[in-house]
């Protein structure tokens, strides 16, 4: 009896590890949007992009830029995948922008207000997936 239970748990563990490996094997995924109005407007047009696989190191970025000055009165709300070197505010200082830039290294880490909701959804999905696998294993090894 104990062997069946351990065997069942081993199969579940292997499947979950495989599932996580497959879901993260394509490269860093970042939210992607641009708005010159607000973060809410940006989030309405949001999509998910996979960072390029060209040898550079990429990060997910959430960037709020304000350009003030001669012929430059605009505010930008940006979420994108960019090279790690871009995580400084150097270009802002050179071009006269005000920047509030945040870079992160995990999938979809440049969310805004949706981080908690996304974690809850992923937790529920993982629970349901585990529950389904256990029931299938019970059917076969029962």
N, C-alpha and C positions, 0 to 999 in steps of 0.2 A: 504494500500500500504506500509506504513512504517513498519507494523508488518511483512509482507512477507520479506522485505529487512533485518530486524533485525534477523528474523528466519534463513534466508539463511546465514548470517554472523556467527550466532551461530553454525550452522552445519559445516561450513568451519573451524571455530576455533577449535571445538571439534575434527574434523578429523585431523587437523594439529598437535594438541597436542598429540593425540593418535599415529600418525605416528612417531613423535619425540620420544615419550616414548618407543615405540616398537623397534625403531632402536638403542636405547641406553641401553636397558634393559639387554643385555647379558654380560656386563662387559666392562672394559677398553680395547679398541682395539689399538694396536700399530703396526707400521711398523717393519718388521723383515728382516734383511739381515746381511751378514758377507762378508767382502772382505779384502784381504791382499794386494790390489792393489790401490784402490781409492774409493772416495764416488760415483763417476759415475758408477764404476763397481758394487758397492754394490746396487745402485738403479736399475741396470739392472736385478738383481736377487730378487728384493723386493717382499715381500708378507705381508699379514695382518694377525696377530694372535690376539686372544682374551686371555687376561691375565687369569691365573687360578683363580678359586673361592674357595680358601682354607683357608680363614680367614685372610691372610696377606694383607697388603696394597701394591699395585703395582703402578709403574709409567712407562711411556714410556721413554726410554733412547736413547740418541745419543752419542756415545762414540768413541773417536779417541785415540788409545793407541800406544805408541812407546816404544819398549823394546830395550834397548842398554846394551851391556855388554857381558860377557862371554857366548857364545853360544846362545845369545838372540838378534839377530838383525832382528826384524820384526816390521811391522806397521800394525795395525788392524783398520778397519773401521766397526763399529757395530751399528745396530739399533735393539732394542729388548725391551721386557717387563721384568722388574726386580723388586725385592723388594725395597721399599723405603729406607731401610738401605744402599743399595748399591749406593746411590747418593753422597757418599763422595769419595774422592780420597785416602782413607786409604790403600786399597790393592795395589794401585800404589806405595805408599811410601814404603810399606813393601817389595814388590817384585822388586823394582827398575825400575818401568815403569814411563813414562811421560803420563799423562792422560789429556784429555780435554773432560769432561763428562757433559752433559746437561740432566736434568730430567724434565719431565712435567707431568701434571695430566689429560689432556684432550685426547679424542679419536684422534688418528693419529697425535698427536702434535709433534712427532719426525721425521717429514718429513725433507727434506732439502731444495731443490730448488723448490719443487712442492707445497708449502703451498698456494701461491697466486692462482695458477692454480686450485687447489682443491676447494678453496673457490669460485672462479668464477663458476666452474662446479656445485657446490652445490647450489649456488644462482640461476643459470639458471634452475636447476631441480626443486627447490622449486617454482619458478615463474610459470613454466609450469604446475606443479601439482596444484597450486592454480587456475590458469586459467582454467584448465580442470574441477576442482571441481565447480567453479563458473558457467561454462557452463552447467554442469550436473544439478546443482541446478536450473538454469534458465529453463531447460527443464522440470523438475518436478514441480517447483513452479511458473513458468513463468508468 
